[in-house]
Amino acid sequence: MAKADSVHSTPPLNTSATIPKSSRRSFLVQAAGVAAGGAAIGAGLPLPAPAATPEGVPDPILAAIKAHKAARAGMIAAVHRHTLFERELVAGKRLARATRLEDDEQREEEIEAAIDAAADVEREAACALLEAGPTTMAGVIALLSYAHVADTDGMGWPDDLDFNDNPLGTRSWHYFLIENLLEILPRFVLV
């Protein structure tokens, strides 16, 4: 498995991929669904017993899973902050822009910037899961388990990874996961 050329890429069989930024509105809708759908389930998942190579080196996928859990928790916290802000506006009858206080616009911009930053960190962590690639069968199982359970609403992973050199256009994170596992799994098959 090749190393990614940039932070916003994943190495599906030596092909760089970048993730375009989603529109803010669609992202907020998706993120609100994740928060409401109990995304904390994925964050609380226990990892299997520590996987290590025969040389005793821990499987790098475990650290990548831990990093993604942290990034996801940061994203959920940022969206929650936005939800609280909107509730404050509704309670104060300031939801319409004309009725807002002076600092409401600035606070909203700061909150939205924090959401954008958290989304970038989460996307990078999702790609890092692909870049790390499990080195043990226990790591493969940990990655598959996490990928399945952490996706609480069907929209928990990037669906718009863009190949730099692929005329076919964008692919989902799951596509790259499967592609990478097809490359990795034969190493564990006993002949």
Long-range contacts (C-beta under 8 A, 24 or more apart in sequence): 1-131, 1-133, 1-180, 1-183, 1-184, 3-131, 4-127, 4-131, 5-164, 7-124, 7-127, 8-123, 8-124, 8-127, 9-127, 9-164, 10-127, 10-130, 10-131, 10-161, 10-173, 10-176, 11-130, 11-131, 11-180, 12-130, 12-163, 12-171, 12-175, 12-176, 12-179, 12-180, 13-179, 13-183, 15-163, 15-164, 15-165, 15-166, 16-163, 16-164, 16-165, 17-127, 17-161, 17-162, 17-163, 17-164, 17-166, 17-171, 17-176, 18-161, 18-162, 18-164, 19-123, 19-127, 19-158, 19-160, 19-161, 19-162, 20-160, 20-162, 20-170, 21-116, 21-119, 21-120, 22-119, 22-160, 24-112, 24-115, 24-116, 27-115, 27-119, 28-79, 28-82, 28-115, 30-153, 30-155, 31-75, 31-76, 31-78, 31-79, 31-115, 31-119, 32-79, 32-83, 33-153, 33-155, 34-75, 34-76, 34-79, 34-152, 34-153, 34-155, 34-156, 35-76, 35-79, 35-80, 35-83, 37-152, 37-153, 38-152, 39-72, 39-76, 39-150, 39-152, 39-153, 39-156, 40-73, 40-76, 41-149, 41-150, 41-152, 42-69, 42-72, 42-146, 42-149, 42-150, 42-151, 42-152, 42-156, 43-69, 43-72, 43-73, 43-76, 43-150, 45-69, 45-145, 45-146, 45-149, 45-150, 47-142, 48-138, 48-141, 48-142, 48-145, 49-138, 51-134, 51-135, 51-136, 51-137, 51-138, 51-139, 51-142, 52-136, 53-135, 53-136, 57-135, 59-134, 59-135, 59-136, 59-138, 59-139, 59-142, 60-132, 60-133, 60-134, 60-135, 60-139, 61-129, 61-132, 61-133, 61-134, 61-135, 61-139, 61-140, 61-142, 61-143, 62-139, 62-142, 63-132, 64-125, 64-128, 64-129, 64-131, 64-132, 65-129, 65-142, 65-143, 65-146, 67-125, 67-128, 68-122, 68-125, 68-126, 68-128, 68-129, 68-146, 68-150, 69-150, 70-125, 71-118, 71-121, 71-122, 71-124, 71-125, 71-126, 72-122, 72-125, 72-150, 72-156, 74-118, 74-121, 74-122, 75-115, 75-118, 75-119, 75-121, 75-122, 77-118, 78-111, 78-114, 78-115, 78-117, 78-118, 79-115, 79-118, 81-111, 81-114, 82-111, 82-112, 82-115, 85-111, 123-158, 126-157, 126-158, 126-173, 127-158, 127-161, 127-173, 129-177, 130-173, 130-176, 130-177, 130-180, 133-180, 133-184, 134-184, 136-188, 137-188, 140-181, 140-184, 140-185, 140-188, 143-177, 144-181, 147-174, 147-177
